[in-house]
């Protein structure tokens, strides 16, 4: 089980405010084998579902709520921020990615320092906010993990509509006018914490320069899913050599598991 002694204290850029809870900081532990095993067994899971699962396993939650419940309540921007921190805790700060030039389709290797990723913090002061539309009041909240899961798999237009309907209520019939709808979207965007990673890239094969957005959460999940394919072999090697159970091996942090595997390889070479 994850303990406070193995976790890092993380300050959220937004924070969770509900009727009975205000969360500004969470304790977050690196991925262990159980989290990697979940990814390996749920290869087709949507990013929102995988984010909830991993944060649920790695957040040291208060005693009155599970890690998974807390992960679903967190704002979308806070979830992205925690996935960035989880990537740093698990794999380090150096991120190496391969992009494609949109002009000539050449592969471009880029290296990013995760510490340089821009984070726009907006501390939350309330669970819901209000906006006046003439004589009626529109109440809205910011999208959270449960909302992301609810629209997973929908096309962009339908997903945006469902997300809006889940987060907005008004004293009067919906839909809102186009002007009010736009005003609510702008207000939500202004209050939401965000992670912005846009890379200025110059193609080495042609003179084309372009800006490439990088989804940190999706990239981290892809990294871990590739690595997860080796997990069964690693468990087998450690069980064979040390006679540990599968649960004992999966409970190890990734760096400790690989340290033991390196010792086995070193002993075999000797």
Secondary structure, 3 states (H helix, E strand, C coil): CCCHHHEEEEEEEEEEECCCCEEEEEEEECCEHHHHHHHHHCCCCCHHHHHHHHHHHHEECCCCCCHHHHHHHCEHHHHHHHHHHHHHHHHCCEEEEEEECCCCCCEEEEEEEHHHCEEECCCCCCCCEEEEECCEEEEECCCEHHHHHHHCCCCHHHHHHHHHHHHEEECCCCCCCHHHHHHHHHHHHHHCCEEECEEEEECCCCCCEEEEECCHHHHHHHHHHHHHCCHHHHHHHHHHHHCCCHHHHHCCEHHHHHHHHHHHHHHHHC
